[in-house]
Amino acid sequence: MKIQHKALYIVGFALMLLVLAGNLFMFSRISLLKDDASVINLLDAVMGGIQRTVKAELGGKNADLFIIEIDRSLVLLREHADATGNGELAQSLIDAGEDWRRLKELVMLYRKDASPEMREQLIAWSESLWDITAKTVRIVQADAERRVKLFYFLIPNIVSLLILLLFAGVLGRMYIRNRLLHLATHDTVTGALNPVAFSYILQQYLLLADRYERPSAIIMFSIDEYDHIQGQHGRDKTDRLLVLLVELVQRNTRRTDVIARLAADRFAVLFPETDLPRAVKLAEKIRNEIVAFHFGPEQLSITVGVTQLVPGESNEIFLGRAESALKKAQKDEDKNIAAL
């Protein structure tokens, strides 16, 4: 149990680290998206400024304020492209900058010569620059969309998968460990404790009973004519009868009582906090239930030995006296239960 708790603590700590790392990573991605939004806003300002510049100049108004604003926006955009290392954005801004310089030259020329031909050149060049700027906006938007798809959909799914795999691995190891422990301590046919595990648990119960001066009793029973039953019905059907037998015993005992299979035809039930008279009544109840139960083609009956723990004695002596009680019951044809 302590090993299982330690594993759960490790898994919980690992999950906390994953969640923390994921949150930090997501916050860093959010800051990048904010940068993308700022870039798009600057590009929108450039696009709007181009239109306002041309419209103002064609209307005979000075557009120097719009020109200054576009220059400032292009400088900020180039600084962002250099900082992020986005080559495609940097090249697009270089093209936009060259066209912008040409447009400013045309604006200066138009102020000196407002001829229809110069007017057409100014309009045509502004439309070309507007298209380049719009293309740059699409580049930034596409890059932002890729980032959103990658970091807001793919990364969370990968983290969730890693968490599931981590949980599955730990639970799988815990299941295998518990399964191996169960196989090592329980009878593979009936699910009752095997002799080694029962001896260990019995020792712990006896220490507690001796320390706190509490009574404990045990019944040991064997299946009557077991060899005949196995020879007539075969091993598989006999095993199924034994499974039903153990289930029937479990239904007539408490959760604190311990059931073990000591041999092919021999079982034991430890009753903590139980004295000898009470244990005899429980043995009678269990035997009557087994005799009355319909197991199928073969009816089962058992012979039972009962004894109570003597303070200070070992589990070997305790079990030995229970076995002696069982042998006594087997010798007495008139009685099926004997107590010592």
C-alpha positions as a printed Julia matrix, in Angstrom:
340×3 Matrix{Float64}:
   0.0     0.0     0.0
   2.83    2.4     0.84
   4.41    1.69   -2.55
   1.1     2.45   -4.28
   0.75    5.73   -2.38
   4.3     6.7    -3.29
   3.57    5.99   -6.96
   0.42    8.12   -6.81
   2.35   11.0    -5.22
   4.97   10.8    -7.97
   2.29   10.78  -10.66
   0.5    13.72   -9.06
   3.73   15.72   -8.85
   4.58   14.9   -12.47
   1.11   16.0   -13.58
   1.48   19.28  -11.68
   4.79   19.9   -13.46
   3.2    19.12  -16.82
   0.3    21.47  -16.17
   2.65   24.23  -14.96
   4.92   23.82  -17.97
   1.9    23.78  -20.25
   0.54   26.99  -18.74
   3.89   28.77  -19.06
   4.18   27.59  -22.63
   0.66   28.75  -23.45
   1.31   32.17  -21.93
   4.39   32.53  -24.12
   2.28   31.63  -27.16
  -0.35   34.17  -26.16
   2.31   36.89  -26.07
   3.29   35.94  -29.61
  -0.32   36.23  -30.72
  -0.46   39.67  -29.16
   2.6    40.58  -31.25
   0.81   39.27  -34.34
  -2.19   41.46  -33.53
   0.09   44.49  -33.14
   1.75   43.77  -36.5
  -1.62   43.47  -38.21
  -2.74   46.75  -36.63
   0.41   48.47  -37.92
  -0.16   47.04  -41.39
  -3.75   48.22  -41.3
  -2.47   51.66  -40.34
  -0.09   51.59  -43.34
  -2.89   50.51  -45.68
  -5.22   53.18  -44.35
  -2.44   55.76  -44.43
  -1.73   55.05  -48.09
  -5.35   55.66  -48.98
  -5.54   58.81  -46.86
  -2.25   60.12  -48.3
  -3.3    59.68  -51.9
  -6.79   61.0   -51.24
  -5.43   64.08  -49.47
  -2.84   64.84  -52.17
  -5.38   64.37  -54.96
  -7.66   66.77  -53.07
  -4.95   69.38  -52.87
  -4.2    68.89  -49.17
  -0.82   68.25  -47.56
  -0.45   64.62  -46.37
   2.86   64.94  -44.51
   1.33   63.74  -41.21
   0.06   60.58  -42.89
   3.47   60.05  -44.5
   5.26   60.4   -41.15
   2.85   57.9   -39.56
   3.46   55.36  -42.36
   7.24   55.79  -42.04
   7.03   55.14  -38.31
   4.83   52.07  -38.8
   7.19   50.59  -41.4
  10.16   51.07  -39.06
   8.35   49.23  -36.26
   7.36   46.45  -38.64
  10.94   45.95  -39.82
  12.18   45.84  -36.23
   9.59   43.15  -35.46
  10.58   41.11  -38.52
  14.27   41.3   -37.54
  13.5    40.33  -33.92
  11.36   37.31  -34.84
  13.53   36.14  -37.72
  10.51   35.88  -40.02
  12.22   35.92  -43.42
   9.03   35.95  -45.45
   7.66   38.93  -43.53
  11.01   40.75  -43.78
  11.13   40.31  -47.57
   7.55   41.47  -47.94
   8.33   44.58  -45.87
  11.41   45.29  -48.01
   9.22   45.22  -51.13
   6.63   47.42  -49.43
   9.34   49.86  -48.29
  10.74   50.21  -51.82
   7.28   50.83  -53.26
   6.55   53.31  -50.46
   9.66   55.28  -51.27
   8.57   55.36  -54.91
   5.09   56.5   -53.89
   6.53   59.33  -51.78
   8.57   60.45  -54.79
   5.42   60.46  -56.91
   3.65   62.51  -54.22
   6.43   65.12  -54.34
   6.28   65.17  -58.15
   2.48   65.45  -58.1
   2.72   68.48  -55.86
   4.82   70.17  -58.56
   2.91   68.77  -61.55
  -0.73   67.8   -60.92
  -1.2    66.56  -64.5
  -3.65   63.75  -65.35
  -0.73   61.47  -66.28
   0.94   62.02  -62.89
  -2.43   61.53  -61.2
  -2.82   58.12  -62.9
   0.71   57.07  -61.88
   0.06   58.08  -58.29
  -3.18   56.12  -58.16
  -1.69   53.05  -59.87
   1.38   52.99  -57.61
  -0.71   53.41  -54.47
  -2.89   50.48  -55.51
   0.22   48.34  -56.07
   1.58   49.3   -52.65
  -1.8    48.63  -51.07
  -1.79   45.11  -52.6
   1.71   44.42  -51.26
   0.66   45.56  -47.8
  -2.46   43.4   -47.95
  -0.26   40.46  -48.94
   1.9    41.13  -45.89
  -1.2    41.12  -43.7
  -2.14   37.71  -45.09
   1.36   36.4   -44.32
   1.08   37.5   -40.68
  -2.45   36.13  -40.4
  -1.42   32.77  -41.87
   1.53   32.57  -39.48
  -0.76   33.37  -36.54
  -3.27   30.74  -37.66
  -0.51   28.13  -37.86
   0.56   29.04  -34.37
  -2.99   28.8   -33.07
  -3.49   25.38  -34.65
  -0.16   24.14  -33.36
  -0.11   25.51  -29.84
  -3.81   25.75  -29.01
  -4.95   22.47  -30.48
  -2.0    20.16  -31.15
   0.05   20.91  -28.01
  -2.89   20.5   -25.55
  -3.81   17.22  -27.23
  -0.23   15.99  -26.96
  -0.08   17.0   -23.29
  -3.41   15.27  -22.65
  -2.13   12.15  -24.39
   1.06   12.21  -22.32
  -1.01   12.54  -19.14
  -3.21    9.62  -20.19
  -0.17    7.51  -21.06
   1.43    8.39  -17.74
  -1.72    7.44  -15.86
  -2.11    4.27  -17.92
   1.49    3.3   -17.24
   1.21    3.83  -13.49
  -2.19    2.14  -13.25
  -0.92   -0.69  -15.42
   2.09   -1.22  -13.16
  -0.12   -1.04  -10.09
  -2.5    -3.57  -11.63
   0.35   -5.94  -12.52
   1.88   -5.54   -9.06
  -1.47   -6.17   -7.36
  -2.15   -9.09   -9.68
   1.21  -10.67   -8.94
   0.7   -10.07   -5.22
  -2.74  -11.69   -5.42
  -1.35  -14.7    -7.27
   1.44  -15.02   -4.71
  -0.91  -14.91   -1.72
  -4.14  -16.54   -2.94
  -5.27  -19.93   -4.14
  -5.59  -19.77   -7.93
  -8.81  -21.84   -7.97
 -10.97  -20.5    -5.14
  -9.41  -17.08   -4.44
  -8.96  -17.95   -0.76
  -5.62  -17.27    0.9
  -2.88  -19.82    0.34
  -1.1   -21.45    3.32
   1.9   -19.08    3.29
  -0.2   -15.92    3.29
  -2.6   -17.35    5.84
   0.27  -18.22    8.17
   1.58  -14.64    7.97
  -1.83  -13.04    8.57
  -2.56  -15.5    11.36
   0.67  -14.51   13.09
  -0.34  -10.81   12.95
  -3.81  -11.53   14.31
  -2.43  -13.63   17.12
   0.0   -10.92   18.16
  -2.87   -8.41   18.34
  -5.13  -10.85   20.17
  -2.39  -11.65   22.7
  -1.47   -7.99   23.23
  -5.01   -6.74   23.78
  -6.25   -9.97   25.39
  -9.0   -10.46   22.86
 -10.36  -13.9    21.91
  -9.76  -15.48   18.52
 -11.0   -18.77   17.16
 -10.46  -20.87   14.09
 -12.41  -23.58   12.3
 -10.71  -26.07   10.05
 -12.87  -28.2     7.78
 -12.39  -30.83    5.12
 -14.7   -31.84    2.29
 -16.18  -35.26    2.83
 -15.34  -37.85    0.14
 -13.29  -35.33   -1.83
 -11.31  -37.97   -3.74
 -14.53  -39.7    -4.79
 -16.02  -36.41   -6.02
 -12.94  -35.52   -8.02
 -12.68  -38.98   -9.51
 -16.32  -38.97  -10.56
 -16.64  -35.43  -11.91
 -13.12  -34.5   -12.92
 -10.91  -31.68  -11.85
 -12.63  -28.8   -13.69
 -16.09  -29.5   -12.31
 -14.63  -30.1    -8.84
 -12.87  -26.74   -9.0
 -16.17  -25.06   -9.82
 -17.73  -26.77   -6.79
 -14.89  -25.44   -4.62
 -15.44  -21.9    -5.91
 -19.11  -22.12   -4.96
 -18.14  -23.55   -1.58
 -15.81  -20.64   -0.78
 -18.41  -18.09   -1.92
 -20.96  -19.74    0.35
 -18.57  -19.58    3.3
 -17.82  -15.91    2.59
 -21.53  -15.07    2.6
 -21.81  -16.58    6.09
 -18.78  -14.84    7.59
 -17.75  -11.27    8.33
 -15.46   -9.13    6.25
 -12.87   -9.3     9.02
 -12.85  -13.12    8.98
 -10.07  -14.76    6.98
 -10.6   -17.77    4.71
  -7.73  -19.94    3.51
  -7.26  -23.11    1.49
  -4.67  -25.21    3.27
  -4.81  -28.3     1.06
  -6.82  -29.72   -1.82
  -9.77  -30.67    0.4
  -8.98  -28.62    3.53
  -9.92  -25.06    4.43
  -9.63  -22.82    7.48
 -11.51  -19.76    8.67
 -10.02  -17.4    11.28
 -12.58  -15.58   13.45
 -11.06  -12.58   15.28
 -12.91  -11.33   18.37
 -14.67  -14.7    18.69
 -14.66  -17.17   21.58
 -15.07  -20.95   21.35
 -18.87  -21.21   21.9
 -19.48  -18.57   19.26
 -17.07  -20.25   16.86
 -18.88  -23.59   17.31
 -22.19  -21.91   16.41
 -20.6   -20.35   13.35
 -19.19  -23.71   12.32
 -22.63  -25.3    12.65
 -24.18  -22.49   10.6
 -21.61  -22.82    7.84
 -21.91  -26.6     7.72
 -25.71  -26.48    7.6
 -25.6   -23.92    4.78
 -23.22  -26.1     2.77
 -25.27  -29.26    3.31
 -28.49  -27.45    2.33
 -27.0   -25.72   -0.72
 -27.67  -27.26   -4.14
 -24.26  -27.56   -5.78
 -25.53  -29.49   -8.79
 -25.07  -33.19   -9.5
 -22.99  -33.71   -6.37
 -24.04  -32.67   -2.87
 -21.24  -31.53   -0.55
 -20.78  -31.92    3.16
 -17.92  -31.01    5.47
 -16.36  -32.12    8.74
 -15.21  -29.35   11.06
 -12.72  -28.87   13.87
 -12.97  -25.81   16.1
 -10.58  -24.31   18.64
  -9.88  -21.07   20.46
  -6.56  -19.29   20.85
  -4.74  -19.78   24.13
  -2.88  -16.6    25.12
   0.83  -16.76   24.37
   0.78  -19.77   22.06
   2.24  -19.79   18.56
   0.28  -20.08   15.36
   1.76  -23.58   14.8
   0.28  -24.8    18.07
  -2.99  -23.01   17.33
  -3.29  -24.61   13.88
  -2.13  -27.96   15.24
  -4.92  -28.01   17.8
  -7.47  -27.07   15.11
  -6.19  -29.98   13.01
  -6.48  -32.29   15.99
 -10.08  -31.16   16.46
 -10.75  -31.92   12.79
  -9.28  -35.41   13.1
 -11.38  -35.98   16.17
 -14.52  -35.02   14.25
 -13.53  -37.29   11.35
 -13.17  -40.28   13.72
 -16.55  -39.7    15.35
 -19.2   -40.94   12.87
 -22.03  -39.48   14.95
 -20.64  -35.95   15.0
 -19.45  -33.74   12.16
 -18.07  -30.96   14.39
 -15.56  -31.27   17.2
 -14.08  -28.62   19.46
 -10.84  -28.58   21.46
